[in-house]
Amino acid sequence: MVSDNDLCLKEIGHRITERRKQLGLTQEALAEKGDMTTQFVSYAEAGKRAMRPENLLKISSALGVSADYLLTGDVIDKDLLLLSRKLEKLTPSQLQHIENIIDECLLLFHSN
């Protein structure tokens, strides 16, 4: 029987894997970026063991998301702040394109 703890670890692992793939990183690249071992990343993605808080913070930082997101899947203010910092690096023209994309996505998602 699968315990709630095991299910939670699997969900965290799934979010780590999905975010790593979104960023186009291999497990090795993520491990290097977060100052972790590849084995640690592999175990974390498989949900094989719980992480110490400092390791959760390392992996969330390397993935550019909050620890809350990895733990719960919820987007919090820190995640929005991280996104805002990325947007600040764009030119006004690039920012307008991103805004148009977001508007189109909102229309698409709300039409379903």
Buried (B, 14 or more C-beta within 10 A) or exposed (E): EEEEEEEBBBBBBBBBBEBBEEBEBEBEBBBBBBEBEBEBBBBBBBBEEEBEEEBBBBBBBBBBBBBBBBBBEEEEEBBEEBEEEEEEEEEEEEEEEEEEEEEEEEEEEEEE
